[in-house]
């Protein structure tokens, strides 16, 4: 796994938002969106 500092700025900001500011009720939505997006990316890459 890469050190946190090596990730793009947008990813670091998203992680900080989740850790610090993200309201708990929105975290479930965010988790679903992230997992769905990652899953679709993996599928498109393997096709």
mmCIF entry with sequence, helices, sheets and N, C-alpha, C, O atoms, coordinates in Angstrom:
data_MODEL
# 
_entry.id   MODEL 
# 
_entity.id                         1 
_entity.type                       polymer 
_entity.pdbx_number_of_molecules   1 
# 
_entity_poly.entity_id                      1 
_entity_poly.type                           'polypeptide(L)' 
_entity_poly.nstd_linkage                   no 
_entity_poly.nstd_monomer                   no 
_entity_poly.pdbx_seq_one_letter_code       
;(UNK)(UNK)(UNK)(UNK)(UNK)(UNK)(UNK)(UNK)(UNK)(UNK)(UNK)(UNK)(UNK)(UNK)(UNK)(UNK)
(UNK)(UNK)(UNK)(UNK)(UNK)(UNK)(UNK)(UNK)(UNK)(UNK)(UNK)(UNK)(UNK)(UNK)(UNK)(UNK)
(UNK)(UNK)(UNK)(UNK)(UNK)(UNK)(UNK)(UNK)(UNK)(UNK)(UNK)(UNK)(UNK)(UNK)(UNK)
;
_entity_poly.pdbx_seq_one_letter_code_can   XXXXXXXXXXXXXXXXXXXXXXXXXXXXXXXXXXXXXXXXXXXXXXX 
_entity_poly.pdbx_strand_id                 A 
# 
loop_
_entity_poly_seq.entity_id 
_entity_poly_seq.num 
_entity_poly_seq.mon_id 
_entity_poly_seq.hetero 
1 1  UNK n 
1 2  UNK n 
1 3  UNK n 
1 4  UNK n 
1 5  UNK n 
1 6  UNK n 
1 7  UNK n 
1 8  UNK n 
1 9  UNK n 
1 10 UNK n 
1 11 UNK n 
1 12 UNK n 
1 13 UNK n 
1 14 UNK n 
1 15 UNK n 
1 16 UNK n 
1 17 UNK n 
1 18 UNK n 
1 19 UNK n 
1 20 UNK n 
1 21 UNK n 
1 22 UNK n 
1 23 UNK n 
1 24 UNK n 
1 25 UNK n 
1 26 UNK n 
1 27 UNK n 
1 28 UNK n 
1 29 UNK n 
1 30 UNK n 
1 31 UNK n 
1 32 UNK n 
1 33 UNK n 
1 34 UNK n 
1 35 UNK n 
1 36 UNK n 
1 37 UNK n 
1 38 UNK n 
1 39 UNK n 
1 40 UNK n 
1 41 UNK n 
1 42 UNK n 
1 43 UNK n 
1 44 UNK n 
1 45 UNK n 
1 46 UNK n 
1 47 UNK n 
# 
_struct_asym.id          A 
_struct_asym.entity_id   1 
# 
loop_
_struct_conf.conf_type_id 
_struct_conf.id 
_struct_conf.pdbx_PDB_helix_id 
_struct_conf.beg_label_comp_id 
_struct_conf.beg_label_asym_id 
_struct_conf.beg_label_seq_id 
_struct_conf.pdbx_beg_PDB_ins_code 
_struct_conf.end_label_comp_id 
_struct_conf.end_label_asym_id 
_struct_conf.end_label_seq_id 
_struct_conf.pdbx_end_PDB_ins_code 
_struct_conf.beg_auth_comp_id 
_struct_conf.beg_auth_asym_id 
_struct_conf.beg_auth_seq_id 
_struct_conf.end_auth_comp_id 
_struct_conf.end_auth_asym_id 
_struct_conf.end_auth_seq_id 
_struct_conf.pdbx_PDB_helix_class 
_struct_conf.details 
_struct_conf.pdbx_PDB_helix_length 
HELX_P HELX_P1 AA1 UNK A 4  ? UNK A 6  ? UNK A 4  UNK A 6  5 ? 3  
HELX_P HELX_P2 AA2 UNK A 9  ? UNK A 16 ? UNK A 9  UNK A 16 1 ? 8  
HELX_P HELX_P3 AA3 UNK A 17 ? UNK A 21 ? UNK A 17 UNK A 21 3 ? 5  
HELX_P HELX_P4 AA4 UNK A 24 ? UNK A 46 ? UNK A 24 UNK A 46 1 ? 23 
# 
_struct_conf_type.id          HELX_P 
_struct_conf_type.criteria    ? 
_struct_conf_type.reference   ? 
# 
loop_
_atom_site.group_PDB 
_atom_site.id 
_atom_site.type_symbol 
_atom_site.label_atom_id 
_atom_site.label_alt_id 
_atom_site.label_comp_id 
_atom_site.label_asym_id 
_atom_site.label_entity_id 
_atom_site.label_seq_id 
_atom_site.pdbx_PDB_ins_code 
_atom_site.Cartn_x 
_atom_site.Cartn_y 
_atom_site.Cartn_z 
_atom_site.occupancy 
_atom_site.B_iso_or_equiv 
_atom_site.pdbx_formal_charge 
_atom_site.auth_seq_id 
_atom_site.auth_comp_id 
_atom_site.auth_asym_id 
_atom_site.auth_atom_id 
_atom_site.pdbx_PDB_model_num 
ATOM 1   N N  . UNK A 1 1  ? 0.832   -1.168 0.000   1.00 0.00 ? 1  UNK A N  1 
ATOM 2   C CA . UNK A 1 1  ? 0.000   0.000  0.000   1.00 0.00 ? 1  UNK A CA 1 
ATOM 3   C C  . UNK A 1 1  ? 0.888   1.246  0.000   1.00 0.00 ? 1  UNK A C  1 
ATOM 4   O O  . UNK A 1 1  ? 1.897   1.309  0.702   1.00 0.00 ? 1  UNK A O  1 
ATOM 5   N N  . UNK A 1 2  ? 0.492   2.225  -0.797  1.00 0.00 ? 2  UNK A N  1 
ATOM 6   C CA . UNK A 1 2  ? 1.286   3.444  -0.903  1.00 0.00 ? 2  UNK A CA 1 
ATOM 7   C C  . UNK A 1 2  ? 1.093   4.324  0.332   1.00 0.00 ? 2  UNK A C  1 
ATOM 8   O O  . UNK A 1 2  ? 0.034   4.312  0.961   1.00 0.00 ? 2  UNK A O  1 
ATOM 9   N N  . UNK A 1 3  ? 2.134   5.086  0.666   1.00 0.00 ? 3  UNK A N  1 
ATOM 10  C CA . UNK A 1 3  ? 1.973   6.057  1.757   1.00 0.00 ? 3  UNK A CA 1 
ATOM 11  C C  . UNK A 1 3  ? 0.906   7.094  1.396   1.00 0.00 ? 3  UNK A C  1 
ATOM 12  O O  . UNK A 1 3  ? 0.716   7.426  0.227   1.00 0.00 ? 3  UNK A O  1 
ATOM 13  N N  . UNK A 1 4  ? 0.234   7.583  2.394   1.00 0.00 ? 4  UNK A N  1 
ATOM 14  C CA . UNK A 1 4  ? -0.868  8.529  2.201   1.00 0.00 ? 4  UNK A CA 1 
ATOM 15  C C  . UNK A 1 4  ? -0.448  9.738  1.368   1.00 0.00 ? 4  UNK A C  1 
ATOM 16  O O  . UNK A 1 4  ? -1.233  10.224 0.554   1.00 0.00 ? 4  UNK A O  1 
ATOM 17  N N  . UNK A 1 5  ? 0.752   10.221 1.555   1.00 0.00 ? 5  UNK A N  1 
ATOM 18  C CA . UNK A 1 5  ? 1.228   11.421 0.857   1.00 0.00 ? 5  UNK A CA 1 
ATOM 19  C C  . UNK A 1 5  ? 1.379   11.232 -0.651  1.00 0.00 ? 5  UNK A C  1 
ATOM 20  O O  . UNK A 1 5  ? 1.446   12.217 -1.387  1.00 0.00 ? 5  UNK A O  1 
ATOM 21  N N  . UNK A 1 6  ? 1.432   9.999  -1.119  1.00 0.00 ? 6  UNK A N  1 
ATOM 22  C CA . UNK A 1 6  ? 1.625   9.741  -2.545  1.00 0.00 ? 6  UNK A CA 1 
ATOM 23  C C  . UNK A 1 6  ? 0.325   9.715  -3.336  1.00 0.00 ? 6  UNK A C  1 
ATOM 24  O O  . UNK A 1 6  ? 0.367   9.663  -4.565  1.00 0.00 ? 6  UNK A O  1 
ATOM 25  N N  . UNK A 1 7  ? -0.819  9.748  -2.681  1.00 0.00 ? 7  UNK A N  1 
ATOM 26  C CA . UNK A 1 7  ? -2.096  9.725  -3.387  1.00 0.00 ? 7  UNK A CA 1 
ATOM 27  C C  . UNK A 1 7  ? -2.421  11.114 -3.932  1.00 0.00 ? 7  UNK A C  1 
ATOM 28  O O  . UNK A 1 7  ? -1.905  12.113 -3.431  1.00 0.00 ? 7  UNK A O  1 
ATOM 29  N N  . UNK A 1 8  ? -3.274  11.181 -4.956  1.00 0.00 ? 8  UNK A N  1 
ATOM 30  C CA . UNK A 1 8  ? -3.668  12.486 -5.495  1.00 0.00 ? 8  UNK A CA 1 
ATOM 31  C C  . UNK A 1 8  ? -4.369  13.335 -4.436  1.00 0.00 ? 8  UNK A C  1 
ATOM 32  O O  . UNK A 1 8  ? -4.957  12.817 -3.487  1.00 0.00 ? 8  UNK A O  1 
ATOM 33  N N  . UNK A 1 9  ? -4.292  14.639 -4.622  1.00 0.00 ? 9  UNK A N  1 
ATOM 34  C CA . UNK A 1 9  ? -4.863  15.591 -3.669  1.00 0.00 ? 9  UNK A CA 1 
ATOM 35  C C  . UNK A 1 9  ? -6.356  15.333 -3.450  1.00 0.00 ? 9  UNK A C  1 
ATOM 36  O O  . UNK A 1 9  ? -6.840  15.438 -2.323  1.00 0.00 ? 9  UNK A O  1 
ATOM 37  N N  . UNK A 1 10 ? -7.077  15.003 -4.501  1.00 0.00 ? 10 UNK A N  1 
ATOM 38  C CA . UNK A 1 10 ? -8.521  14.783 -4.376  1.00 0.00 ? 10 UNK A CA 1 
ATOM 39  C C  . UNK A 1 10 ? -8.839  13.589 -3.479  1.00 0.00 ? 10 UNK A C  1 
ATOM 40  O O  . UNK A 1 10 ? -9.816  13.621 -2.731  1.00 0.00 ? 10 UNK A O  1 
ATOM 41  N N  . UNK A 1 11 ? -8.029  12.544 -3.548  1.00 0.00 ? 11 UNK A N  1 
ATOM 42  C CA . UNK A 1 11 ? -8.236  11.369 -2.695  1.00 0.00 ? 11 UNK A CA 1 
ATOM 43  C C  . UNK A 1 11 ? -7.927  11.714 -1.247  1.00 0.00 ? 11 UNK A C  1 
ATOM 44  O O  . UNK A 1 11 ? -8.657  11.314 -0.340  1.00 0.00 ? 11 UNK A O  1 
ATOM 45  N N  . UNK A 1 12 ? -6.853  12.452 -1.031  1.00 0.00 ? 12 UNK A N  1 
ATOM 46  C CA . UNK A 1 12 ? -6.494  12.848 0.334   1.00 0.00 ? 12 UNK A CA 1 
ATOM 47  C C  . UNK A 1 12 ? -7.595  13.712 0.950   1.00 0.00 ? 12 UNK A C  1 
ATOM 48  O O  . UNK A 1 12 ? -7.921  13.553 2.126   1.00 0.00 ? 12 UNK A O  1 
ATOM 49  N N  . UNK A 1 13 ? -8.164  14.617 0.168   1.00 0.00 ? 13 UNK A N  1 
ATOM 50  C CA . UNK A 1 13 ? -9.240  15.472 0.670   1.00 0.00 ? 13 UNK A CA 1 
ATOM 51  C C  . UNK A 1 13 ? -10.476 14.646 1.011   1.00 0.00 ? 13 UNK A C  1 
ATOM 52  O O  . UNK A 1 13 ? -11.141 14.900 2.015   1.00 0.00 ? 13 UNK A O  1 
ATOM 53  N N  . UNK A 1 14 ? -10.783 13.653 0.168   1.00 0.00 ? 14 UNK A N  1 
ATOM 54  C CA . UNK A 1 14 ? -11.945 12.800 0.427   1.00 0.00 ? 14 UNK A CA 1 
ATOM 55  C C  . UNK A 1 14 ? -11.746 11.984 1.705   1.00 0.00 ? 14 UNK A C  1 
ATOM 56  O O  . UNK A 1 14 ? -12.674 11.848 2.502   1.00 0.00 ? 14 UNK A O  1 
ATOM 57  N N  . UNK A 1 15 ? -10.566 11.452 1.900   1.00 0.00 ? 15 UNK A N  1 
ATOM 58  C CA . UNK A 1 15 ? -10.274 10.666 3.107   1.00 0.00 ? 15 UNK A CA 1 
ATOM 59  C C  . UNK A 1 15 ? -10.360 11.540 4.348   1.00 0.00 ? 15 UNK A C  1 
ATOM 60  O O  . UNK A 1 15 ? -10.913 11.127 5.366   1.00 0.00 ? 15 UNK A O  1 
ATOM 61  N N  . UNK A 1 16 ? -9.818  12.739 4.265   1.00 0.00 ? 16 UNK A N  1 
ATOM 62  C CA . UNK A 1 16 ? -9.902  13.656 5.404   1.00 0.00 ? 16 UNK A CA 1 
ATOM 63  C C  . UNK A 1 16 ? -11.349 14.018 5.713   1.00 0.00 ? 16 UNK A C  1 
ATOM 64  O O  . UNK A 1 16 ? -11.735 14.111 6.878   1.00 0.00 ? 16 UNK A O  1 
ATOM 65  N N  . UNK A 1 17 ? -12.147 14.221 4.670   1.00 0.00 ? 17 UNK A N  1 
ATOM 66  C CA . UNK A 1 17 ? -13.567 14.528 4.865   1.00 0.00 ? 17 UNK A CA 1 
ATOM 67  C C  . UNK A 1 17 ? -14.254 13.376 5.604   1.00 0.00 ? 17 UNK A C  1 
ATOM 68  O O  . UNK A 1 17 ? -15.015 13.601 6.546   1.00 0.00 ? 17 UNK A O  1 
ATOM 69  N N  . UNK A 1 18 ? -13.985 12.161 5.178   1.00 0.00 ? 18 UNK A N  1 
ATOM 70  C CA . UNK A 1 18 ? -14.605 10.993 5.810   1.00 0.00 ? 18 UNK A CA 1 
ATOM 71  C C  . UNK A 1 18 ? -14.172 10.895 7.272   1.00 0.00 ? 18 UNK A C  1 
ATOM 72  O O  . UNK A 1 18 ? -14.999 10.628 8.144   1.00 0.00 ? 18 UNK A O  1 
ATOM 73  N N  . UNK A 1 19 ? -12.901 11.105 7.542   1.00 0.00 ? 19 UNK A N  1 
ATOM 74  C CA . UNK A 1 19 ? -12.383 10.979 8.905   1.00 0.00 ? 19 UNK A CA 1 
ATOM 75  C C  . UNK A 1 19 ? -12.862 12.092 9.833   1.00 0.00 ? 19 UNK A C  1 
ATOM 76  O O  . UNK A 1 19 ? -13.122 11.841 11.010  1.00 0.00 ? 19 UNK A O  1 
ATOM 77  N N  . UNK A 1 20 ? -12.982 13.311 9.323   1.00 0.00 ? 20 UNK A N  1 
ATOM 78  C CA . UNK A 1 20 ? -13.200 14.454 10.201  1.00 0.00 ? 20 UNK A CA 1 
ATOM 79  C C  . UNK A 1 20 ? -14.605 15.041 10.136  1.00 0.00 ? 20 UNK A C  1 
ATOM 80  O O  . UNK A 1 20 ? -15.223 15.269 11.176  1.00 0.00 ? 20 UNK A O  1 
ATOM 81  N N  . UNK A 1 21 ? -15.118 15.289 8.938   1.00 0.00 ? 21 UNK A N  1 
ATOM 82  C CA . UNK A 1 21 ? -16.320 16.094 8.792   1.00 0.00 ? 21 UNK A CA 1 
ATOM 83  C C  . UNK A 1 21 ? -17.556 15.331 8.356   1.00 0.00 ? 21 UNK A C  1 
ATOM 84  O O  . UNK A 1 21 ? -18.675 15.805 8.553   1.00 0.00 ? 21 UNK A O  1 
ATOM 85  N N  . UNK A 1 22 ? -17.377 14.181 7.779   1.00 0.00 ? 22 UNK A N  1 
ATOM 86  C CA . UNK A 1 22 ? -18.491 13.463 7.193   1.00 0.00 ? 22 UNK A CA 1 
ATOM 87  C C  . UNK A 1 22 ? -19.550 13.059 8.207   1.00 0.00 ? 22 UNK A C  1 
ATOM 88  O O  . UNK A 1 22 ? -19.253 12.325 9.150   1.00 0.00 ? 22 UNK A O  1 
ATOM 89  N N  . UNK A 1 23 ? -20.797 13.534 8.026   1.00 0.00 ? 23 UNK A N  1 
ATOM 90  C CA . UNK A 1 23 ? -21.866 13.108 8.934   1.00 0.00 ? 23 UNK A CA 1 
ATOM 91  C C  . UNK A 1 23 ? -22.138 11.612 8.761   1.00 0.00 ? 23 UNK A C  1 
ATOM 92  O O  . UNK A 1 23 ? -22.081 11.088 7.648   1.00 0.00 ? 23 UNK A O  1 
ATOM 93  N N  . UNK A 1 24 ? -22.425 10.948 9.844   1.00 0.00 ? 24 UNK A N  1 
ATOM 94  C CA . UNK A 1 24 ? -22.567 9.486  9.817   1.00 0.00 ? 24 UNK A CA 1 
ATOM 95  C C  . UNK A 1 24 ? -23.648 9.016  8.845   1.00 0.00 ? 24 UNK A C  1 
ATOM 96  O O  . UNK A 1 24 ? -23.479 7.982  8.198   1.00 0.00 ? 24 UNK A O  1 
ATOM 97  N N  . UNK A 1 25 ? -24.748 9.749  8.728   1.00 0.00 ? 25 UNK A N  1 
ATOM 98  C CA . UNK A 1 25 ? -25.811 9.314  7.831   1.00 0.00 ? 25 UNK A CA 1 
ATOM 99  C C  . UNK A 1 25 ? -25.395 9.403  6.361   1.00 0.00 ? 25 UNK A C  1 
ATOM 100 O O  . UNK A 1 25 ? -25.932 8.671  5.530   1.00 0.00 ? 25 UNK A O  1 
ATOM 101 N N  . UNK A 1 26 ? -24.467 10.270 6.033   1.00 0.00 ? 26 UNK A N  1 
ATOM 102 C CA . UNK A 1 26 ? -24.000 10.395 4.652   1.00 0.00 ? 26 UNK A CA 1 
ATOM 103 C C  . UNK A 1 26 ? -22.894 9.395  4.335   1.00 0.00 ? 26 UNK A C  1 
ATOM 104 O O  . UNK A 1 26 ? -22.641 9.104  3.166   1.00 0.00 ? 26 UNK A O  1 
ATOM 105 N N  . UNK A 1 27 ? -22.237 8.870  5.354   1.00 0.00 ? 27 UNK A N  1 
ATOM 106 C CA . UNK A 1 27 ? -21.132 7.937  5.121   1.00 0.00 ? 27 UNK A CA 1 
ATOM 107 C C  . UNK A 1 27 ? -21.605 6.650  4.459   1.00 0.00 ? 27 UNK A C  1 
ATOM 108 O O  . UNK A 1 27 ? -20.887 6.079  3.639   1.00 0.00 ? 27 UNK A O  1 
ATOM 109 N N  . UNK A 1 28 ? -22.798 6.189  4.800   1.00 0.00 ? 28 UNK A N  1 
ATOM 110 C CA . UNK A 1 28 ? -23.322 4.986  4.153   1.00 0.00 ? 28 UNK A CA 1 
ATOM 111 C C  . UNK A 1 28 ? -23.515 5.215  2.655   1.00 0.00 ? 28 UNK A C  1 
ATOM 112 O O  . UNK A 1 28 ? -23.178 4.355  1.841   1.00 0.00 ? 28 UNK A O  1 
ATOM 113 N N  . UNK A 1 29 ? -24.057 6.373  2.298   1.00 0.00 ? 29 UNK A N  1 
ATOM 114 C CA . UNK A 1 29 ? -24.242 6.707  0.884   1.00 0.00 ? 29 UNK A CA 1 
ATOM 115 C C  . UNK A 1 29 ? -22.901 6.800  0.167   1.00 0.00 ? 29 UNK A C  1 
ATOM 116 O O  . UNK A 1 29 ? -22.737 6.288  -0.940  1.00 0.00 ? 29 UNK A O  1 
ATOM 117 N N  . UNK A 1 30 ? -21.955 7.455  0.810   1.00 0.00 ? 30 UNK A N  1 
ATOM 118 C CA . UNK A 1 30 ? -20.631 7.615  0.227   1.00 0.00 ? 30 UNK A CA 1 
ATOM 119 C C  . UNK A 1 30 ? -19.942 6.271  0.035   1.00 0.00 ? 30 UNK A C  1 
ATOM 120 O O  . UNK A 1 30 ? -19.294 6.043  -0.986  1.00 0.00 ? 30 UNK A O  1 
ATOM 121 N N  . UNK A 1 31 ? -20.078 5.389  1.006   1.00 0.00 ? 31 UNK A N  1 
ATOM 122 C CA . UNK A 1 31 ? -19.480 4.059  0.908   1.00 0.00 ? 31 UNK A CA 1 
ATOM 123 C C  . UNK A 1 31 ? -20.050 3.294  -0.278  1.00 0.00 ? 31 UNK A C  1 
ATOM 124 O O  . UNK A 1 31 ? -19.301 2.684  -1.042  1.00 0.00 ? 31 UNK A O  1 
ATOM 125 N N  . UNK A 1 32 ? -21.360 3.322  -0.436  1.00 0.00 ? 32 UNK A N  1 
ATOM 126 C CA . UNK A 1 32 ? -21.996 2.624  -1.558  1.00 0.00 ? 32 UNK A CA 1 
ATOM 127 C C  . UNK A 1 32 ? -21.523 3.185  -2.896  1.00 0.00 ? 32 UNK A C  1 
ATOM 128 O O  . UNK A 1 32 ? -21.240 2.435  -3.830  1.00 0.00 ? 32 UNK A O  1 
ATOM 129 N N  . UNK A 1 33 ? -21.442 4.517  -2.976  1.00 0.00 ? 33 UNK A N  1 
ATOM 130 C CA . UNK A 1 33 ? -21.008 5.157  -4.209  1.00 0.00 ? 33 UNK A CA 1 
ATOM 131 C C  . UNK A 1 33 ? -19.568 4.788  -4.553  1.00 0.00 ? 33 UNK A C  1 
ATOM 132 O O  . UNK A 1 33 ? -19.259 4.473  -5.702  1.00 0.00 ? 33 UNK A O  1 
ATOM 133 N N  . UNK A 1 34 ? -18.702 4.827  -3.565  1.00 0.00 ? 34 UNK A N  1 
ATOM 134 C CA . UNK A 1 34 ? -17.301 4.474  -3.800  1.00 0.00 ? 34 UNK A CA 1 
ATOM 135 C C  . UNK A 1 34 ? -17.150 3.015  -4.228  1.00 0.00 ? 34 UNK A C  1 
ATOM 136 O O  . UNK A 1 34 ? -16.428 2.715  -5.179  1.00 0.00 ? 34 UNK A O  1 
ATOM 137 N N  . UNK A 1 35 ? -17.823 2.121  -3.534  1.00 0.00 ? 35 UNK A N  1 
ATOM 138 C CA . UNK A 1 35 ? -17.718 0.697  -3.865  1.00 0.00 ? 35 UNK A CA 1 
ATOM 139 C C  . UNK A 1 35 ? -18.276 0.406  -5.259  1.00 0.00 ? 35 UNK A C  1 
ATOM 140 O O  . UNK A 1 35 ? -17.698 -0.381 -6.008  1.00 0.00 ? 35 UNK A O  1 
ATOM 141 N N  . UNK A 1 36 ? -19.387 1.033  -5.601  1.00 0.00 ? 36 UNK A N  1 
ATOM 142 C CA . UNK A 1 36 ? -19.985 0.838  -6.922  1.00 0.00 ? 36 UNK A CA 1 
ATOM 143 C C  . UNK A 1 36 ? -19.050 1.354  -8.014  1.00 0.00 ? 36 UNK A C  1 
ATOM 144 O O  . UNK A 1 36 ? -18.869 0.701  -9.042  1.00 0.00 ? 36 UNK A O  1 
ATOM 145 N N  . UNK A 1 37 ? -18.466 2.512  -7.790  1.00 0.00 ? 37 UNK A N  1 
ATOM 146 C CA . UNK A 1 37 ? -17.554 3.101  -8.768  1.00 0.00 ? 37 UNK A CA 1 
ATOM 147 C C  . UNK A 1 37 ? -16.314 2.232  -8.957  1.00 0.00 ? 37 UNK A C  1 
ATOM 148 O O  . UNK A 1 37 ? -15.876 2.016  -10.088 1.00 0.00 ? 37 UNK A O  1 
ATOM 149 N N  . UNK A 1 38 ? -15.755 1.740  -7.881  1.00 0.00 ? 38 UNK A N  1 
ATOM 150 C CA . UNK A 1 38 ? -14.575 0.872  -7.961  1.00 0.00 ? 38 UNK A CA 1 
ATOM 151 C C  . UNK A 1 38 ? -14.918 -0.427 -8.677  1.00 0.00 ? 38 UNK A C  1 
ATOM 152 O O  . UNK A 1 38 ? -14.145 -0.908 -9.506  1.00 0.00 ? 38 UNK A O  1 
ATOM 153 N N  . UNK A 1 39 ? -16.069 -0.989 -8.360  1.00 0.00 ? 39 UNK A N  1 
ATOM 154 C CA . UNK A 1 39 ? -16.502 -2.233 -8.998  1.00 0.00 ? 39 UNK A CA 1 
ATOM 155 C C  . UNK A 1 39 ? -16.661 -2.044 -10.511 1.00 0.00 ? 39 UNK A C  1 
ATOM 156 O O  . UNK A 1 39 ? -16.206 -2.881 -11.289 1.00 0.00 ? 39 UNK A O  1 
ATOM 157 N N  . UNK A 1 40 ? -17.297 -0.960 -10.924 1.00 0.00 ? 40 UNK A N  1 
ATOM 158 C CA . UNK A 1 40 ? -17.490 -0.693 -12.355 1.00 0.00 ? 40 UNK A CA 1 
ATOM 159 C C  . UNK A 1 40 ? -16.147 -0.501 -13.045 1.00 0.00 ? 40 UNK A C  1 
ATOM 160 O O  . UNK A 1 40 ? -15.952 -0.969 -14.167 1.00 0.00 ? 40 UNK A O  1 
ATOM 161 N N  . UNK A 1 41 ? -15.234 0.173  -12.392 1.00 0.00 ? 41 UNK A N  1 
ATOM 162 C CA . UNK A 1 41 ? -13.900 0.405  -12.975 1.00 0.00 ? 41 UNK A CA 1 
ATOM 163 C C  . UNK A 1 41 ? -13.159 -0.900 -13.186 1.00 0.00 ? 41 UNK A C  1 
ATOM 164 O O  . UNK A 1 41 ? -12.510 -1.096 -14.213 1.00 0.00 ? 41 UNK A O  1 
ATOM 165 N N  . UNK A 1 42 ? -13.258 -1.794 -12.211 1.00 0.00 ? 42 UNK A N  1 
ATOM 166 C CA . UNK A 1 42 ? -12.596 -3.100 -12.324 1.00 0.00 ? 42 UNK A CA 1 
ATOM 167 C C  . UNK A 1 42 ? -13.207 -3.909 -13.459 1.00 0.00 ? 42 UNK A C  1 
ATOM 168 O O  . UNK A 1 42 ? -12.487 -4.565 -14.211 1.00 0.00 ? 42 UNK A O  1 
ATOM 169 N N  . UNK A 1 43 ? -14.536 -3.868 -13.586 1.00 0.00 ? 43 UNK A N  1 
ATOM 170 C CA . UNK A 1 43 ? -15.227 -4.597 -14.661 1.00 0.00 ? 43 UNK A CA 1 
ATOM 171 C C  . UNK A 1 43 ? -14.828 -4.065 -16.025 1.00 0.00 ? 43 UNK A C  1 
ATOM 172 O O  . UNK A 1 43 ? -14.584 -4.847 -16.944 1.00 0.00 ? 43 UNK A O  1 
ATOM 173 N N  . UNK A 1 44 ? -14.758 -2.753 -16.173 1.00 0.00 ? 44 UNK A N  1 
ATOM 174 C CA . UNK A 1 44 ? -14.407 -2.174 -17.465 1.00 0.00 ? 44 UNK A CA 1 
ATOM 175 C C  . UNK A 1 44 ? -12.953 -2.447 -17.828 1.00 0.00 ? 44 UNK A C  1 
ATOM 176 O O  . UNK A 1 44 ? -12.608 -2.525 -19.007 1.00 0.00 ? 44 UNK A O  1 
ATOM 177 N N  . UNK A 1 45 ? -12.111 -2.590 -16.828 1.00 0.00 ? 45 UNK A N  1 
ATOM 178 C CA . UNK A 1 45 ? -10.709 -2.858 -17.060 1.00 0.00 ? 45 UNK A CA 1 
ATOM 179 C C  . UNK A 1 45 ? -10.472 -4.313 -17.476 1.00 0.00 ? 45 UNK A C  1 
ATOM 180 O O  . UNK A 1 45 ? -9.556  -4.601 -18.245 1.00 0.00 ? 45 UNK A O  1 
ATOM 181 N N  . UNK A 1 46 ? -11.291 -5.212 -16.972 1.00 0.00 ? 46 UNK A N  1 
ATOM 182 C CA . UNK A 1 46 ? -11.095 -6.626 -17.266 1.00 0.00 ? 46 UNK A CA 1 
ATOM 183 C C  . UNK A 1 46 ? -11.761 -7.052 -18.566 1.00 0.00 ? 46 UNK A C  1 
ATOM 184 O O  . UNK A 1 46 ? -11.498 -8.149 -19.059 1.00 0.00 ? 46 UNK A O  1 
ATOM 185 N N  . UNK A 1 47 ? -12.605 -6.217 -19.124 1.00 0.00 ? 47 UNK A N  1 
ATOM 186 C CA . UNK A 1 47 ? -13.315 -6.560 -20.373 1.00 0.00 ? 47 UNK A CA 1 
ATOM 187 C C  . UNK A 1 47 ? -12.477 -6.315 -21.591 1.00 0.00 ? 47 UNK A C  1 
ATOM 188 O O  . UNK A 1 47 ? -12.930 -6.554 -22.711 1.00 0.00 ? 47 UNK A O  1 
# 
